[in-house]
Amino acid sequence: MGATEDRNPGTVEDLHNRCKEVFPMAFEGVKLMVQKGLSNNFQVSHSVTMSNAMPSGYRFGGTYVGAANVLSPQEAYPILIGDMDPSGNLQANIIHAPSENLRTKMMVAIQESKWQSLQMTADYKGKDYTASLTTGNPDLFEGTGMGIAHYLQRVTPSVDLGAELAYQASPQIPGGHIGVLSLLARYSGPEFSLSGTISNSGSLHAAYYQKCSQDLSVGTELETNLRMGQSVATVGYKVDMPRAGLIFKGSVNSDWEVKAVMEKKLLPIPFTLALCGIINHPKQNFQMGAGLIVG
């Protein structure tokens, strides 16, 4: 099974992941999260958020990792993840592996007692390829919804090539439906990754990741819409020092928006402190966030 995992290119969804993980996920306001493991399979969390830029209030979450299908020490299925607020708004994910090669995932969101979104994904992982199919908010009676087909093939130990076909049907779209075809490529090694996506709609997405040292990684990303003449470039870095329990991430983009996040484990107590800031120079807007994770 290890040889299969080494040759499999992963999913298209993770094509730019190594670069994305370098960029900070900043937030505004104050967060407090308390995590508690009730057993080897079940964990609950309580979180309180106070913010002007994102939904505030209390949320209760739960994570269940089953032992019905254990593929490796890092992979056990099924996985159930969900969180809910006092108003009954729910977000839930169900992930399962019916076989060694097949992964399925369903994501559900309920807002204000209404079914807001439903997304289902199936990934088939072969020896040197991955084929995926995703459908979102399907309505057979109204003839609306979204469908995405992915295929990613490992050509050489360093090169992966693939394609994506996205189709959406909705009354709000001129003509009632639209289809977009994209070509994908990735050239990667143990310490670097260069990936790109280009579509017939005029969009271009390119990302580069480089591990500079044991502690430092950098990444750069370019997102362009050729038809609209809009582009955003982002440069970021990540400093990870496990021996000090410290992670620092920072980024700046071509719109002069600067983000920074610092996470520090307060050993020996099981607390993690997170501090972040966002500043947009043209808009003269500054936001700051602080969070504490217990458990």
N, C-alpha and C positions, 0 to 999 in steps of 0.2 A: 504493500500500500504506500510505503514511503516513496518508491520510484514513481508511482502514479501522481502523487502530490507534487513531486519535483518537476514533472513535465507538464502538468496541467497549468494553463496560463491564468486561471482564475476567471472571474466574471467581468463583463464590460463595465458593470457598475463600479468596480474597484480599479478601473484603468488608471485613474489619476490619484489614487489614494495615497501613495507615498509622498507626493507633493502636498496634498491637502492636509495631511497630518502635521505638517510643519507650521501651518498658519494657525494663529490663535482664534479660539472661539470666545470672543469677549461678550460680556453682558453688562447691563446697567441696573443699578440698584443693589439690594441686599438679598442674599440667599442663605438659607440654613437647611441642611439635609442631614437626617439621622437614619443610618442604615443598620439593620439588625438581622442576623442570620438565625432563623428559627430551627433549621435543620441543615443537613448536607445538601438538600435539594431546594429548599425554600428560603427566600429572603424578602423582607418587607422594608419599605422606606417611608419616611415622613419628610415632606419638604414645605418650606414656607418662603414665599418670594414677595418682596416689596419693590416695585419698579414702576416708572412712568412710561417705559418703552416696550414692555412685554406684559402678558397677563400676570396679575398678582393674586396672592391668596395661598391657601393650603391645598396640597395634593397628597394622596396616599397611593403608593405604588407597591407592586409585588412582582417577584421574579421566581419562576419555577423551572428548574432544570431536571428533567427526568432521567431515568436510567434504563429505559426500555430499549434504547439503541445507542450503545457506546461505541463510537468508531475509533476514538483515540483518547488519551488523557485530556486533550483540549476540546474534544467534540463529543457531546452527549445530547440526545434528543428524546422527547420533544422539549422545546423551550417556549415558555409562556411568559410574556412581559406585558404589564399593563399599569396604568395609573389613572386616577379619577379624582375630581374635585368635589366639594360638597354639593354642587349643583347637579351632579350626575354626568358631567361631561367626561367622556371616556376615550382613551387611546389605548389600543391593544395590538400586540404582535404575537403571532403563532408561527413557530419555525419547526419544521420536522424533516426527517430524512427517512423516507419509506425504504430506501435501499442505499447501498454504499455510494452509488453514483448520482442519486437524485436528491435535491433539496427543494423543499417547498416553503413558501412564506406567505402569510396573509396579514395585512395591516388594516385596521378598522378604526374609524374616528366617529364618535357620536357627540354632537354639539346641540345644546338646547332641545334635548329629546328628539332630535332629528338625525337620521342616518346621513352623515356629511360625506364620508368617503370610504371606499373599499378598494383595496389593491391586492391582487394575487399574483405571485411569481413562482415559476418553476425553473430550476437550473439543473441541467443534465451535464455532469462532468465526466468526459471521456478521458482516455489516456493522455491525449495532447490537445484537447479542445474542450470548449464549454459552449453549450447552446442554451439560450434562455428565452422564456416567453412571459410577458407581463401584461396583465389587463387591469384597467382602472375604471371604476364606476360603470360597469357594464349594465345597460338597460336594453334588453332585447325587444321590449314592446315599443319603446320610443326610438330605437335605432341609434342610441347615443353611447358614447364611451370612448375608451382609449386602449390601444393595443401596441405593444412594442416587442419586436423580435430581435434578439442579439445572437451573434456568433463570433467567437474568438478562437483563433487557431495558432498554436505554437509552430512556427516555421523553422526556426533554429533555436539553440539554447538561449539566444539573446533577443530574438525578434518574434513578436506576436502581431498578427494581422487579423482584422475582423470587419464586420459590417453591422449596421443597425438600421432597422426599418420601423418607423413610428407612424401610426395611423390614428387619427382622431375624427370622430363624427359628432357634430353638435349643430343645432339651429343657429347659433351665434357665429359660426364660421361661414364666410362667403362660399356658396356652392354646397354647403352642408357637410363637407368633409375635407380633410387634407392629409397628405402623406409626405414624409421626409425621410430621405435615404442618406445615411452617413457612412463614411469610411473611417476605420480606426487603425492605428499603428502604435507600437511601443517597442523601444529599444532599451534594454535594461541589463544591469549587472548587479553584483552583490552590493555595490555602494552608490549606484546611480540609476536613474530612470528618466527616459525622454519619451513622452507620449503625446499623441495628437489626434484630433477628431475634426473632420471637415464634412459639411453636409451640402446638399443641393439647395438649401434655403439661404445659403450665404453665411452661415456661422462657422467660425473657426475657434477651436479650443486647443491650446498647447500648454504643456507643463513639463518642467524639468526639476528633478530632485538630485541632490548630491550630499552624500555623507562625508563631511570634511575631516572629522576626527571621531574619537570615541564619544565625545560629548556634544559636538556641534554638527547640525544638519541645516542645509539651506534649500530653498525652493523658489521657483519663479513661475508665474502663470500668466497666460495671455488669453483673453476672451474677446473675440471680434465678431461683429455683425457687418458683413461687407455691404449688404443692401442698405442698411440704415446708416452706415458710416460711423459706427460707434465701437470703441475699443476700451478695454480696461486691463491694465497690466499690474501685477502684484508681485512684490518681492518679500520673502519672509525667512525667518530663521528660528531654530529651536535649539536650546541648550538643555540637555538632560544629564543631570548628575545624580545617579541613583545613590551613590555613597553619601551624598548630602541630603537626599530626599527632596531635591529641588528641580523643578522644570520651569523654564522661562521661554516664552514664545513672543515674537514680535513681527509686525508686517507693516508695509506702506504700499499704497497703490497709486496709480496715475491720477486719481481724483484728490490726492493729497489727504487721504484718510489714513491715520496711523492707529494701530491697535497693538496692545501689549497685555499679556497675561502671565502672572507668576503663581505657581502652585508650590506650596512648601508643606511637607509632612512634619508634624510637630511631635516627633518621636521623643520618648517612648509611648506617649498617649496616642490613641488611634484617631487623631484629628488631622485634617488637611485644610490649610488656609489658602484661599484663592483671592488674588487682587488683580484687577484689570482696569484698563482705561482705553477710551476711544476719543480721538480728537479729529475733527474735520476742519482743516484750516480755511478753505474757501467759505464755508458756512459759519465759521467761528463758533462751532458747537463742540462742547466737551461733555463726556459722560464717564462716570466712574462706577465700578462695581466691587463688592466685597462678598465673599462666600465662605462658609465653614461647613465641612463635611465631617460627620462623626460616624466612625465605623469603618 
